[in-house]
């Protein structure tokens, strides 16, 4: 990568493979602006017509939890029984709930 390219912002790329499906993270790339990021993402990540939609997001705009917080952040709260599936009764005939 040239020195100029390394100063470009990092973009995270998400591709929707078919209409109605969720966008999936497929990788990252450097580009000077959003238009180039979308074009580069198309060229790099959809070479075989894998996608119907592309999202590019500046990496600096993404906030994430820390892996160090896994215990306190992701553990279920036992005092909130409505969060557990045993709190609800299944309706008759329901197959995919």
Order of alpha helices (4+ residues) and beta strands (2+ residues): alpha-beta-beta-alpha-beta-alpha
